[in-house]
Amino acid sequence: MRDGEEMLQLNVARLKRIPGDSARYKQDVQMPSFKVQGESVNFSGPVVIDVVIDNTGKHLVVEGKASGKLKLACSRCLDFFEYSFEVPVKEVYTAAPEEDADEAVSFTGDFLDISPEITKSIIMHLPMKALCREECRGLCPVCGINLNERQCRCAGKDIAPRLNVLKKYFEQKE
């Protein structure tokens, strides 16, 4: 963890002693960057966490949302842009890991660190292809110029050999 980044530790000391009780936690936190498919994903500011934790008597159930901004690289032009997100957060925690290994995340002590669950929820809601804008023109496949910034002279000249037949077909139609 780098300087300025916090772990999202929620104090549940009182809550875990009172079955049937609940508590709301709303705070801004600096989350650490994470990797998705080998690429680093960074936050562009604090993440706003707004969750309610219910003590069911057997579990602590965390439910709410996390929102903020990420710095992503566009899949077409490779420029970085800010991506706003708001994701649901829902997780079940238990202090007795041997009983509920499959359905709950175990914890010890008086604090819950929900940052792994928030990161998991963000990853699950990331777009398959991040785009800086829907009409992004991308990069020229020949010279690599960003076509959003200027037009190149080679666009359309180099056609894959397997598409030459199609090119000839359309030339004959004209």
N, C-alpha and C positions, 0 to 999 in steps of 0.2 A: 504494500500500500504506500502511496506517495504522500508527501506532506499536503495537508489541507483536505485529505480524504478521510471520511469518517466511516466507521462501521455502523450499520443501522441497528443499534442495540436498544431494544424497548424494555423498560423495567416492568416486569410482571410480578414482582415479589408479593404485593398486596393481592393482586388479581388471582394468582394461582392458589391462594389460601381460602378463597370465598367462592365455592361452586354456585353457579347461576349468575354470577356478577359479570359485567362487561366494562370495557374501558375503550375510549377513543384516543387515538394517537394521530396527530397531524403535525408534520414537521418537514422542513427542507433539509436535505442532506446531500453532501458531495459524494457521489458514488464513484468507485474506481472504474477505469476502462476495462473492457473485456474483449475476448477474441471470438469471432464467428467465422468459421471456415478459413482459419489462418489469418484473418484480417482484424486489426485492432479497431474497436468501436469506442469512441470517446464521447463523453457528455459535454454539452455546451452550456453548462451551468448546473444549478442544483436540481435535484429530483424532489418533487413534492409528493410526500407520502400521506395518505389519508385512509386509515384503517380502523376497524373496530375489532377488538379481541374479546371473544366470549369464552368463559370458563364453563364447559359443559359438565364438569365434575370429573370427567375422565380425560378430556383434551382441552387444549386452548385452540380455538378456531379463529384464525386471522382472515378477515375479509375486507376488501376495500379497493383502492386504486392507487396507481403511481403515475405521475405525469412529468414531462420535462422535454428536453430537446437533445437530440444526438447529432453528432457531426458524421455524416455518411458520404461515401464517394458514389457519384452517379454511375450507374452501370453502363451508360452509353458514352458520356463524354469524360468521365473520370474526375470531374471537378467536385470539390467538396461542397456540401450544402447542409443547412440545418433541417432536421426532420423532427417534427413535433410528434409526441406520442402520449397516449393515455391508455394504460393497460390495466386489466383487472388483476387483483392480487387475492389469492385464496389458498390457504394452506392450513393443515392440521398439525399441531405439535403435541407431543406427549413427553412426560417426565419418566415414563416407564417403558423404555424402548423394547424390552423383551416381549411385551404383550402385543404391541401394535406395529411391528416392524414394517409391515406392508402398507398400512394406511396412514401413518403419521411420521413426521420428522421428529426425531428425539432431540431433547435439549436438557441441559443441566444448569443449575443455578437459578438466579433471579432475572436473567436477561435473555430475550430472544433476539437473535441476529437474523432478520428477515431479508437481508441484502441478497443472499443466493436465490431466494424465491422471486424477488423482484427482477433480478437479472434474467432468470429463466423465463419469466412472463414477458419481458421485453423481447428476448430472442424469439419466443414463440409468435410474437406479433409483428416482427420485422417484415417488410415487404420482400417478396421473392427477388424482385429486381428493383433496387432503389433508383428512382429517377429524380433529378433536380427539378424537372417540370415535365409534364406529359408530352409537350411538343419538342423535347430535346432531340436535336439532329445527330448527336453523337460525333464520332471521329471519322475522318476519311479513311477507308480501309487501305488506301494506297500510300498516302503521305503522312497520315496521322494528325492532320490539322483539325482543330475543334471547329466543326461546321456551324456551331452557334455563334462563333466570333467572326468568322469570315469564310468566304467560298474559296475553294482551291481550284486549280486548273486541271487537275487529273480526275476529278469526280466522273465516274462513268466510263473512263477509257479502258481500265483494266477489268475485263470480265472473265470470270472463272471459265476455263475451257469447256466444262460440262454445260455451260449456259450459252455457248456460241450458237448452238442449233436454234435456241429460242430467239436469239438476237437476229439471226438470218430470217427466221419466220416473220418477225415483226417488221423487218426492213422490206420484205416482199409485199406485205400488206399496205405499206405506205405508197 
